[in-house]
Amino acid sequence: PNLIQVMYGYLSELHQKLVFTKDDLVATTGSKDRAAALLLNYQRKNLITKIRRNLYCVTNLATGAPEASKMQIASAVSPTAAVAYHAAMEYHGVAHQVFYELCVVSATRFTPFEFDGTRFVYVRNPLEEGVMQPEFGGGVRVTDLERTVLDCIDRIDLCGGVEELLHCLEAVAYVDETKLIRYLRLYGKASLFKKAGYVLALTAVGRSLTSDFYALCHKASERSTGVLTTLEPCERFVGEWRLYVPEWINSEIQPSGHDTLR
């Protein structure tokens, strides 16, 4: 084969990956020098795009736009990276709004970066469990729905606030109660048991959980008093959960033009 055939043969392999590092190209070509030369050549011809240092994606040969989705890029940031928090809600199809900041949990820290209109930010991974790689997800790694729900209740700031969290949860059709309990125990935070019990009880999916789930949440958090969020004033005290929450949650006032959430 001539040089052009070889070059496009390697490119075809990269299109199977979509997102890749220089090491991936070295493994494909068997040569560091050849990999370095191909990277320069491919970039000059707009066949690939540099995402950040040592991370590249192939481009659409017709449009020149990146072929990889933001979820695929996030999953390739490190070997342990996974889409999480509000972006995971979006992946699972229950997000109320689309955000342009994407949280990535990873065992290794990385510097935040922007690419194609999205800012990718590192968040320390709170759990080792609860990450899935869907069979037809194109290499996406993402926190499963049960863990995503708890992550977002734990870090409401990373889910866009209380309103967005409640709207997301209203779109959730089903959660596995056994998984929720397992992840709550792995978290081991009394404040999360308290907040999860209160927040889930407000939603339709929460009403499908058993009384045993709520009893566990009560028992694990009954000795402490908490605040639902520090993002906004929490002036109303819910005695059942010993939790301070925003007044509007049980108010006739509709926050930010959305339907009242009771």
C-alpha positions, 0 to 999 in steps of 0.5 A: 500500500502507498503512504496515503492508503496507510495514512487513511487506514490508521484514520479508519481505526481512529474513527472506531475510537472517536477520542484518542491519545497519542499513546493510542496512536503509537499503539496503532502505528507501532512507532512514536515517530510515525504517530507524531508525524500523523498527528501533525498531518491529520490536524493540518488536514482537519481530519482530527481536532485537538481537544486538550493536551494529549487528547484528540477526536476525529472530525466528520469528513463531510462537515469538519465538526468533531465526531465525538459527543461531549459525553464521549469526550468526558469519558475519555479524559482519563481511564477512570473518568465518568459523566456525573451529576447534572450531565448524568441526569442529562444522559439518562434523559431526565434533565430539565435544562441543558447546561454547558458545564459538564462534571467528570468524576475521576480517580485522577485530577485534571485541569478544567478545559473548554471544547466545542462550547462545553466546559469540562470540570473535575469533581472528586469521585465520592464512590467507587461503585455505581459507574456503568458503560452502556453496551451501545453507548459509544464508550460513554461511562456514566454514573447509573441513575440511582447513584446520579440521584444521590450524587445530585441530592448530596451536591445540589450545587452540581445539579443546578440548584433545588428547582432543577433537581426536583424537576429532574426527579419528577422525570425519573420513572423508576429507581432501584431501592436496593441500589439506593440503600447500598449507595447511601450506606457507602456514602455513610453521611447522615446528612445525605440520608436526611436530604434523600429521604426528604427530597425523594418523598416530594417526587412521584418516584419517591412515592414508589419507595417503601416505608422501610426506605424512609424508616432507614433514612430517618434512623440514620439521620435522626440525631442531627439537624441539617440544611438542604442547600447553601445556594439559597435561604433555607428558612422553613424547618421541616420537623419530620426530617429536622431539615431547613429547606427553602420556603418556596417548596411548599409555597403558592409562589412559583419559583422562577416561573416554573410550576409550583413543586409541593 
